[in-house]
Amino acid sequence: MRIAPEVAEALAGGRPVVALESTLIAHGLPSPRNLDVAHRLQAAVRAAGAVPATIALVAGEARVGLDDDALELVAAADDVVKCGVRDLAVVAARGGHGATTVASTAWLAARAGIRLFATGGLGGVHQGARETWDESADLDTLARVGVAVVCSGVKSILDVGATLERLETLGVTVLGYATDRFPGFYVHDSGFPVPWRVDSPEEVAAVLAARPALGTEERAVVVANPLPAGEQLDPALHDRVVADGLAAAAAAGVSGKEITPFLLDYVQRETGGASLEANVRLVERNASLAAEIAVAAA
């Protein structure tokens, strides 16, 4: 694993660092928008006073902090594999390129000593999981890494209630940032409450600081940061398109790790790009908040 000099220096000096995933760049946004958003996320972290560390596999090497050449490769190459934790060693052994998911980004960030991570939405329990056992590896990984993940809830194509139950079972702390409701990714409110509310970066930092003495620092903390109601995707449109997308995925026989990109692409197409714009807004907001928390924690 190679840690970029700027990131290594910041970590050694106790300065704030925020990890950023690369699946959003390689598989979540269309080109050339993806590279522009990647730069904007890094700029948002810097503007709030922290050092960004985008994570990916480049030519078989886990990189924590990407230079411009590596960022452009991840955004443009057509052989970048979507890598969960289980895929890292295979792609590394083959000298391949890999975009890290929430799980693998959190895993590598924790190994590098980074404690704040910003993303869009978490994976979770899929619809119909009682029959398929389809559950994102994000959940198990968050139960085993001590990072704080700033997100906008879980992807709204998932079973949000079941996902919250799993997070509780796994001992993952869930905080609502300036909200009593768990956000629904594209929409402000998923329909479920959050267990705990926090209202400032300092309050989140205090929660993180309290964990080592209690022995709970090896599990993640999820900081759920909703889009403002005025910036969300129209909830009625959202509900209709997600239901139609799930039906289309079932009819096409799409399952496993392919179902999330299928559904996100379907939602983007059927909302005329409105979901894409909401996605960009929420991930930028999360990058800024993660940096503010990192600064407060440092």
BALOBA-1460 file (C-alpha; in Angstrom, 3 decimals):
// residues 298
<rec num="1" residu="m" x="0.000" y="0.000" z="0.000"/>
<rec num="2" residu="r" x="1.383" y="3.395" z="-0.997"/>
<rec num="3" residu="i" x="0.342" y="6.454" z="0.989"/>
<rec num="4" residu="a" x="0.791" y="9.735" z="-0.878"/>
<rec num="5" residu="p" x="3.439" y="12.003" z="0.692"/>
<rec num="6" residu="e" x="0.948" y="14.770" z="1.518"/>
<rec num="7" residu="v" x="-1.357" y="12.283" z="3.239"/>
<rec num="8" residu="a" x="1.503" y="10.584" z="5.106"/>
<rec num="9" residu="e" x="2.826" y="13.907" z="6.351"/>
<rec num="10" residu="a" x="-0.625" y="14.979" z="7.535"/>
<rec num="11" residu="l" x="-1.180" y="11.705" z="9.385"/>
<rec num="12" residu="a" x="2.270" y="11.839" z="10.991"/>
<rec num="13" residu="g" x="1.597" y="15.384" z="12.157"/>
<rec num="14" residu="g" x="-1.869" y="14.626" z="13.519"/>
<rec num="15" residu="r" x="-3.535" y="16.845" z="10.942"/>
<rec num="16" residu="p" x="-7.017" y="16.092" z="9.569"/>
<rec num="17" residu="v" x="-7.382" y="13.706" z="6.623"/>
<rec num="18" residu="v" x="-10.542" y="12.547" z="4.837"/>
<rec num="19" residu="a" x="-10.719" y="9.380" z="2.730"/>
<rec num="20" residu="l" x="-12.757" y="9.409" z="-0.492"/>
<rec num="21" residu="e" x="-13.931" y="6.379" z="-2.465"/>
<rec num="22" residu="s" x="-13.218" y="5.761" z="-6.144"/>
<rec num="23" residu="t" x="-16.195" y="3.632" z="-7.254"/>
<rec num="24" residu="l" x="-18.172" y="6.856" z="-7.623"/>
<rec num="25" residu="i" x="-15.517" y="8.083" z="-10.054"/>
<rec num="26" residu="a" x="-15.095" y="4.890" z="-12.073"/>
<rec num="27" residu="h" x="-18.642" y="3.515" z="-12.061"/>
<rec num="28" residu="g" x="-21.035" y="5.995" z="-10.465"/>
<rec num="29" residu="l" x="-20.847" y="9.045" z="-12.730"/>
<rec num="30" residu="p" x="-20.574" y="9.488" z="-16.504"/>
<rec num="31" residu="s" x="-17.393" y="10.787" z="-18.157"/>
<rec num="32" residu="p" x="-16.165" y="13.548" z="-18.137"/>
<rec num="33" residu="r" x="-18.397" y="14.583" z="-15.237"/>
<rec num="34" residu="n" x="-16.782" y="11.978" z="-13.008"/>
<rec num="35" residu="l" x="-13.321" y="13.530" z="-13.118"/>
<rec num="36" residu="d" x="-14.713" y="17.009" z="-12.502"/>
<rec num="37" residu="v" x="-16.625" y="15.757" z="-9.452"/>
<rec num="38" residu="a" x="-13.527" y="13.936" z="-8.169"/>
<rec num="39" residu="h" x="-11.602" y="17.216" z="-8.227"/>
<rec num="40" residu="r" x="-14.534" y="19.068" z="-6.637"/>
<rec num="41" residu="l" x="-14.678" y="16.587" z="-3.760"/>
<rec num="42" residu="q" x="-10.994" y="17.007" z="-3.081"/>
<rec num="43" residu="a" x="-11.400" y="20.781" z="-3.237"/>
<rec num="44" residu="a" x="-14.326" y="20.635" z="-0.789"/>
<rec num="45" residu="v" x="-12.187" y="18.709" z="1.708"/>
<rec num="46" residu="r" x="-9.324" y="21.192" z="1.343"/>
<rec num="47" residu="a" x="-11.653" y="24.191" z="1.692"/>
<rec num="48" residu="a" x="-12.785" y="22.874" z="5.069"/>
<rec num="49" residu="g" x="-9.202" y="22.494" z="6.262"/>
<rec num="50" residu="a" x="-8.396" y="18.802" z="5.729"/>
<rec num="51" residu="v" x="-6.270" y="16.751" z="3.326"/>
<rec num="52" residu="p" x="-8.166" y="14.550" z="0.834"/>
<rec num="53" residu="a" x="-7.095" y="10.938" z="0.298"/>
<rec num="54" residu="t" x="-8.899" y="9.333" z="-2.639"/>
<rec num="55" residu="i" x="-8.314" y="5.570" z="-2.526"/>
<rec num="56" residu="a" x="-7.985" y="3.102" z="-5.423"/>
<rec num="57" residu="l" x="-5.868" y="0.260" z="-6.790"/>
<rec num="58" residu="v" x="-3.544" y="1.378" z="-9.580"/>
<rec num="59" residu="a" x="-1.520" y="-1.272" z="-11.420"/>
<rec num="60" residu="g" x="-1.998" y="-3.673" z="-8.543"/>
<rec num="61" residu="e" x="-0.984" y="-1.218" z="-5.845"/>
<rec num="62" residu="a" x="-3.344" y="0.121" z="-3.188"/>
<rec num="63" residu="r" x="-2.968" y="3.893" z="-3.329"/>
<rec num="64" residu="v" x="-4.122" y="6.145" z="-0.483"/>
<rec num="65" residu="g" x="-4.152" y="9.569" z="-2.081"/>
<rec num="66" residu="l" x="-4.152" y="9.805" z="-5.879"/>
<rec num="67" residu="d" x="-2.137" y="12.231" z="-7.975"/>
<rec num="68" residu="d" x="-3.707" y="13.760" z="-11.091"/>
<rec num="69" residu="d" x="-2.468" y="10.991" z="-13.395"/>
<rec num="70" residu="a" x="-3.910" y="8.238" z="-11.211"/>
<rec num="71" residu="l" x="-7.190" y="10.107" z="-10.791"/>
<rec num="72" residu="e" x="-7.525" y="10.493" z="-14.549"/>
<rec num="73" residu="l" x="-6.771" y="6.801" z="-15.056"/>
<rec num="74" residu="v" x="-9.479" y="5.727" z="-12.608"/>
<rec num="75" residu="a" x="-11.942" y="8.100" z="-14.271"/>
<rec num="76" residu="a" x="-11.180" y="7.145" z="-17.877"/>
<rec num="77" residu="a" x="-9.846" y="3.559" z="-18.105"/>
<rec num="78" residu="d" x="-12.311" y="0.892" z="-19.169"/>
<rec num="79" residu="d" x="-10.654" y="-1.916" z="-17.181"/>
<rec num="80" residu="v" x="-11.146" y="-0.530" z="-13.672"/>
<rec num="81" residu="v" x="-12.736" y="-3.276" z="-11.577"/>
<rec num="82" residu="k" x="-15.262" y="-2.522" z="-8.845"/>
<rec num="83" residu="c" x="-13.444" y="-3.840" z="-5.738"/>
<rec num="84" residu="g" x="-14.961" y="-4.873" z="-2.471"/>
<rec num="85" residu="v" x="-12.674" y="-6.078" z="0.320"/>
<rec num="86" residu="r" x="-12.742" y="-9.653" z="-1.012"/>
<rec num="87" residu="d" x="-11.571" y="-8.491" z="-4.452"/>
<rec num="88" residu="l" x="-8.543" y="-6.451" z="-3.359"/>
<rec num="89" residu="a" x="-5.997" y="-9.264" z="-3.226"/>
<rec num="90" residu="v" x="-7.093" y="-10.731" z="-6.578"/>
<rec num="91" residu="v" x="-6.851" y="-7.419" z="-8.428"/>
<rec num="92" residu="a" x="-3.554" y="-6.612" z="-6.705"/>
<rec num="93" residu="a" x="-2.066" y="-9.995" z="-7.606"/>
<rec num="94" residu="r" x="-3.032" y="-9.491" z="-11.252"/>
<rec num="95" residu="g" x="-1.611" y="-5.979" z="-11.378"/>
<rec num="96" residu="g" x="-4.996" y="-4.533" z="-12.232"/>
<rec num="97" residu="h" x="-6.819" y="-1.277" z="-11.594"/>
<rec num="98" residu="g" x="-9.568" y="-1.228" z="-8.991"/>
<rec num="99" residu="a" x="-12.138" y="1.289" z="-7.806"/>
<rec num="100" residu="t" x="-12.856" y="0.914" z="-4.110"/>
<rec num="101" residu="t" x="-16.366" y="0.581" z="-2.711"/>
<rec num="102" residu="v" x="-17.502" y="1.909" z="0.658"/>
<rec num="103" residu="a" x="-16.301" y="-1.319" z="2.293"/>
<rec num="104" residu="s" x="-12.864" y="-1.482" z="0.694"/>
<rec num="105" residu="t" x="-12.284" y="2.269" z="1.041"/>
<rec num="106" residu="a" x="-13.105" y="2.084" z="4.739"/>
<rec num="107" residu="w" x="-10.874" y="-0.989" z="5.099"/>
<rec num="108" residu="l" x="-7.839" y="0.594" z="3.451"/>
<rec num="109" residu="a" x="-8.424" y="3.953" z="5.136"/>
<rec num="110" residu="a" x="-8.395" y="2.271" z="8.537"/>
<rec num="111" residu="r" x="-5.156" y="0.424" z="7.695"/>
<rec num="112" residu="a" x="-3.595" y="3.748" z="6.729"/>
<rec num="113" residu="g" x="-4.724" y="5.372" z="9.993"/>
<rec num="114" residu="i" x="-7.440" y="7.587" z="8.466"/>
<rec num="115" residu="r" x="-10.518" y="7.907" z="10.662"/>
<rec num="116" residu="l" x="-12.872" y="10.054" z="8.547"/>
<rec num="117" residu="f" x="-14.410" y="8.917" z="5.276"/>
<rec num="118" residu="a" x="-16.954" y="10.665" z="3.042"/>
<rec num="119" residu="t" x="-19.196" y="8.914" z="0.539"/>
<rec num="120" residu="g" x="-22.642" y="9.218" z="-1.024"/>
<rec num="121" residu="g" x="-24.747" y="6.369" z="0.315"/>
<rec num="122" residu="l" x="-23.987" y="3.086" z="2.040"/>
<rec num="123" residu="g" x="-24.835" y="-0.330" z="0.721"/>
<rec num="124" residu="g" x="-27.185" y="-2.405" z="2.831"/>
<rec num="125" residu="v" x="-29.879" y="-5.057" z="2.843"/>
<rec num="126" residu="h" x="-31.456" y="-5.450" z="-0.591"/>
<rec num="127" residu="q" x="-35.161" y="-5.726" z="-1.252"/>
<rec num="128" residu="g" x="-36.222" y="-9.378" z="-1.055"/>
<rec num="129" residu="a" x="-33.199" y="-10.349" z="1.027"/>
<rec num="130" residu="r" x="-35.286" y="-12.876" z="2.978"/>
<rec num="131" residu="e" x="-35.177" y="-15.063" z="-0.120"/>
<rec num="132" residu="t" x="-31.871" y="-14.017" z="-1.709"/>
<rec num="133" residu="w" x="-29.673" y="-13.238" z="1.328"/>
<rec num="134" residu="d" x="-28.460" y="-10.265" z="-0.705"/>
<rec num="135" residu="e" x="-26.731" y="-7.896" z="1.690"/>
<rec num="136" residu="s" x="-23.915" y="-5.489" z="0.953"/>
<rec num="137" residu="a" x="-20.487" y="-6.287" z="2.372"/>
<rec num="138" residu="d" x="-20.424" y="-2.650" z="3.537"/>
<rec num="139" residu="l" x="-22.345" y="-3.624" z="6.676"/>
<rec num="140" residu="d" x="-20.023" y="-6.377" z="7.886"/>
<rec num="141" residu="t" x="-16.976" y="-4.251" z="7.115"/>
<rec num="142" residu="l" x="-18.338" y="-1.299" z="9.079"/>
<rec num="143" residu="a" x="-18.632" y="-3.626" z="12.062"/>
<rec num="144" residu="r" x="-14.860" y="-4.286" z="11.844"/>
<rec num="145" residu="v" x="-13.237" y="-0.927" z="11.050"/>
<rec num="146" residu="g" x="-13.008" y="2.088" z="13.309"/>
<rec num="147" residu="v" x="-13.797" y="4.830" z="10.805"/>
<rec num="148" residu="a" x="-16.468" y="7.509" z="10.875"/>
<rec num="149" residu="v" x="-18.400" y="7.473" z="7.597"/>
<rec num="150" residu="v" x="-20.269" y="10.597" z="6.547"/>
<rec num="151" residu="c" x="-23.013" y="9.619" z="4.116"/>
<rec num="152" residu="s" x="-26.577" y="10.465" z="3.110"/>
<rec num="153" residu="g" x="-28.014" y="7.271" z="4.514"/>
<rec num="154" residu="v" x="-28.164" y="4.092" z="2.471"/>
<rec num="155" residu="k" x="-29.008" y="3.948" z="-1.201"/>
<rec num="156" residu="s" x="-32.768" y="4.354" z="-1.433"/>
<rec num="157" residu="i" x="-33.144" y="1.332" z="-3.725"/>
<rec num="158" residu="l" x="-32.442" y="-0.830" z="-0.634"/>
<rec num="159" residu="d" x="-34.517" y="-2.024" z="2.298"/>
<rec num="160" residu="v" x="-33.749" y="0.875" z="4.629"/>
<rec num="161" residu="g" x="-35.540" y="-0.502" z="7.680"/>
<rec num="162" residu="a" x="-33.772" y="-3.860" z="7.471"/>
<rec num="163" residu="t" x="-30.436" y="-2.112" z="6.956"/>
<rec num="164" residu="l" x="-30.895" y="-0.050" z="10.111"/>
<rec num="165" residu="e" x="-31.739" y="-3.211" z="12.027"/>
<rec num="166" residu="r" x="-28.550" y="-4.870" z="10.760"/>
<rec num="167" residu="l" x="-26.448" y="-1.858" z="11.735"/>
<rec num="168" residu="e" x="-27.895" y="-2.077" z="15.232"/>
<rec num="169" residu="t" x="-27.168" y="-5.814" z="15.436"/>
<rec num="170" residu="l" x="-23.602" y="-5.244" z="14.258"/>
<rec num="171" residu="g" x="-22.985" y="-2.561" z="16.889"/>
<rec num="172" residu="v" x="-22.459" y="0.286" z="14.415"/>
<rec num="173" residu="t" x="-23.311" y="3.691" z="15.891"/>
<rec num="174" residu="v" x="-25.680" y="5.767" z="13.723"/>
<rec num="175" residu="l" x="-25.878" y="9.536" z="14.189"/>
<rec num="176" residu="g" x="-28.257" y="11.890" z="12.385"/>
<rec num="177" residu="y" x="-26.520" y="15.160" z="11.572"/>
<rec num="178" residu="a" x="-28.888" y="18.050" z="12.386"/>
<rec num="179" residu="t" x="-31.824" y="15.692" z="11.879"/>
<rec num="180" residu="d" x="-34.002" y="13.241" z="13.799"/>
<rec num="181" residu="r" x="-34.773" y="11.300" z="10.610"/>
<rec num="182" residu="f" x="-32.584" y="8.887" z="8.699"/>
<rec num="183" residu="p" x="-31.976" y="10.310" z="5.210"/>
<rec num="184" residu="g" x="-32.973" y="8.406" z="2.079"/>
<rec num="185" residu="f" x="-30.030" y="9.229" z="-0.185"/>
<rec num="186" residu="y" x="-31.802" y="11.201" z="-2.950"/>
<rec num="187" residu="v" x="-34.559" y="12.247" z="-0.527"/>
<rec num="188" residu="h" x="-34.427" y="14.087" z="2.778"/>
<rec num="189" residu="d" x="-36.290" y="11.497" z="4.869"/>
<rec num="190" residu="s" x="-36.341" y="7.722" z="4.375"/>
<rec num="191" residu="g" x="-39.292" y="7.363" z="6.727"/>
<rec num="192" residu="f" x="-37.207" y="6.040" z="9.629"/>
<rec num="193" residu="p" x="-35.835" y="7.801" z="12.738"/>
<rec num="194" residu="v" x="-32.178" y="7.937" z="13.736"/>
<rec num="195" residu="p" x="-31.106" y="6.551" z="17.128"/>
<rec num="196" residu="w" x="-29.074" y="9.669" z="17.983"/>
<rec num="197" residu="r" x="-28.903" y="13.252" z="16.797"/>
<rec num="198" residu="v" x="-25.821" y="15.497" z="16.675"/>
<rec num="199" residu="d" x="-25.765" y="19.128" z="15.641"/>
<rec num="200" residu="s" x="-22.142" y="20.129" z="15.148"/>
<rec num="201" residu="p" x="-18.791" y="18.720" z="14.003"/>
<rec num="202" residu="e" x="-17.555" y="19.167" z="17.563"/>
<rec num="203" residu="e" x="-20.338" y="16.963" z="18.889"/>
<rec num="204" residu="v" x="-19.416" y="14.212" z="16.438"/>
<rec num="205" residu="a" x="-15.743" y="14.596" z="17.377"/>
<rec num="206" residu="a" x="-16.673" y="14.207" z="21.051"/>
<rec num="207" residu="v" x="-18.446" y="10.920" z="20.280"/>
<rec num="208" residu="l" x="-15.370" y="9.674" z="18.429"/>
<rec num="209" residu="a" x="-13.083" y="10.736" z="21.279"/>
<rec num="210" residu="a" x="-15.187" y="8.873" z="23.856"/>
<rec num="211" residu="r" x="-14.881" y="5.504" z="22.129"/>
<rec num="212" residu="p" x="-11.320" y="4.312" z="22.936"/>
<rec num="213" residu="a" x="-11.842" y="4.323" z="26.706"/>
<rec num="214" residu="l" x="-14.989" y="2.249" z="26.196"/>
<rec num="215" residu="g" x="-13.431" y="-0.219" z="23.769"/>
<rec num="216" residu="t" x="-15.862" y="0.596" z="20.938"/>
<rec num="217" residu="e" x="-13.381" y="2.242" z="18.578"/>
<rec num="218" residu="e" x="-13.056" y="-0.826" z="16.310"/>
<rec num="219" residu="r" x="-16.538" y="-0.373" z="14.861"/>
<rec num="220" residu="a" x="-17.598" y="2.383" z="12.505"/>
<rec num="221" residu="v" x="-19.700" y="5.420" z="13.261"/>
<rec num="222" residu="v" x="-22.192" y="6.375" z="10.562"/>
<rec num="223" residu="v" x="-22.925" y="10.106" z="10.351"/>
<rec num="224" residu="a" x="-26.112" y="10.437" z="8.292"/>
<rec num="225" residu="n" x="-26.209" y="13.840" z="6.604"/>
<rec num="226" residu="p" x="-29.429" y="14.497" z="4.651"/>
<rec num="227" residu="l" x="-29.902" y="16.657" z="1.611"/>
<rec num="228" residu="p" x="-31.945" y="19.737" z="2.537"/>
<rec num="229" residu="a" x="-35.604" y="19.264" z="1.620"/>
<rec num="230" residu="g" x="-35.306" y="21.977" z="-1.022"/>
<rec num="231" residu="e" x="-32.484" y="20.105" z="-2.785"/>
<rec num="232" residu="q" x="-33.875" y="16.578" z="-2.716"/>
<rec num="233" residu="l" x="-35.268" y="14.595" z="-5.629"/>
<rec num="234" residu="d" x="-39.059" y="14.910" z="-5.778"/>
<rec num="235" residu="p" x="-40.183" y="12.163" z="-3.336"/>
<rec num="236" residu="a" x="-43.174" y="11.034" z="-5.417"/>
<rec num="237" residu="l" x="-41.019" y="10.759" z="-8.545"/>
<rec num="238" residu="h" x="-38.344" y="8.975" z="-6.538"/>
<rec num="239" residu="d" x="-40.719" y="6.347" z="-5.142"/>
<rec num="240" residu="r" x="-42.270" y="5.613" z="-8.540"/>
<rec num="241" residu="v" x="-38.981" y="5.323" z="-10.401"/>
<rec num="242" residu="v" x="-37.332" y="3.127" z="-7.744"/>
<rec num="243" residu="a" x="-40.312" y="0.734" z="-7.798"/>
<rec num="244" residu="d" x="-40.208" y="0.588" z="-11.594"/>
<rec num="245" residu="g" x="-36.427" y="0.047" z="-11.509"/>
<rec num="246" residu="l" x="-36.721" y="-2.871" z="-9.101"/>
<rec num="247" residu="a" x="-39.305" y="-4.472" z="-11.375"/>
<rec num="248" residu="a" x="-37.070" y="-3.913" z="-14.412"/>
<rec num="249" residu="a" x="-34.077" y="-5.478" z="-12.628"/>
<rec num="250" residu="a" x="-36.120" y="-8.551" z="-11.690"/>
<rec num="251" residu="a" x="-37.390" y="-8.909" z="-15.263"/>
<rec num="252" residu="a" x="-33.830" y="-8.651" z="-16.625"/>
<rec num="253" residu="g" x="-32.475" y="-11.180" z="-14.106"/>
<rec num="254" residu="v" x="-30.012" y="-8.666" z="-12.650"/>
<rec num="255" residu="s" x="-28.723" y="-9.604" z="-9.196"/>
<rec num="256" residu="g" x="-25.704" y="-9.484" z="-6.888"/>
<rec num="257" residu="k" x="-23.243" y="-6.641" z="-7.204"/>
<rec num="258" residu="e" x="-24.671" y="-5.706" z="-10.607"/>
<rec num="259" residu="i" x="-28.058" y="-4.659" z="-9.261"/>
<rec num="260" residu="t" x="-26.916" y="-1.379" z="-7.669"/>
<rec num="261" residu="p" x="-25.322" y="0.111" z="-10.819"/>
<rec num="262" residu="f" x="-28.296" y="-1.144" z="-12.869"/>
<rec num="263" residu="l" x="-30.807" y="0.571" z="-10.604"/>
<rec num="264" residu="l" x="-28.822" y="3.790" z="-10.227"/>
<rec num="265" residu="d" x="-28.510" y="4.019" z="-14.007"/>
<rec num="266" residu="y" x="-32.240" y="3.337" z="-14.382"/>
<rec num="267" residu="v" x="-33.152" y="6.029" z="-11.842"/>
<rec num="268" residu="q" x="-30.814" y="8.532" z="-13.495"/>
<rec num="269" residu="r" x="-32.303" y="7.877" z="-16.921"/>
<rec num="270" residu="e" x="-35.926" y="7.949" z="-15.796"/>
<rec num="271" residu="t" x="-35.509" y="11.163" z="-13.773"/>
<rec num="272" residu="g" x="-33.872" y="12.978" z="-16.691"/>
<rec num="273" residu="g" x="-30.601" y="13.342" z="-14.795"/>
<rec num="274" residu="a" x="-32.192" y="14.872" z="-11.681"/>
<rec num="275" residu="s" x="-30.952" y="11.996" z="-9.526"/>
<rec num="276" residu="l" x="-27.420" y="12.528" z="-10.821"/>
<rec num="277" residu="e" x="-27.487" y="16.171" z="-9.774"/>
<rec num="278" residu="a" x="-28.829" y="15.208" z="-6.343"/>
<rec num="279" residu="n" x="-26.043" y="12.632" z="-6.029"/>
<rec num="280" residu="v" x="-23.375" y="15.225" z="-6.802"/>
<rec num="281" residu="r" x="-24.862" y="17.698" z="-4.318"/>
<rec num="282" residu="l" x="-25.049" y="15.202" z="-1.482"/>
<rec num="283" residu="v" x="-21.553" y="13.779" z="-1.908"/>
<rec num="284" residu="e" x="-20.035" y="17.273" z="-1.964"/>
<rec num="285" residu="r" x="-21.918" y="18.161" z="1.213"/>
<rec num="286" residu="n" x="-20.667" y="14.961" z="2.827"/>
<rec num="287" residu="a" x="-17.059" y="15.655" z="1.849"/>
<rec num="288" residu="s" x="-17.265" y="19.112" z="3.427"/>
<rec num="289" residu="l" x="-18.865" y="17.814" z="6.623"/>
<rec num="290" residu="a" x="-16.353" y="14.972" z="6.960"/>
<rec num="291" residu="a" x="-13.532" y="17.502" z="6.705"/>
<rec num="292" residu="e" x="-15.140" y="19.720" z="9.343"/>
<rec num="293" residu="i" x="-15.430" y="16.729" z="11.678"/>
<rec num="294" residu="a" x="-11.824" y="15.737" z="10.954"/>
<rec num="295" residu="v" x="-10.678" y="19.246" z="11.827"/>
<rec num="296" residu="a" x="-12.675" y="19.201" z="15.054"/>
<rec num="297" residu="a" x="-11.330" y="15.743" z="15.947"/>
<rec num="298" residu="a" x="-7.757" y="16.798" z="15.267"/>
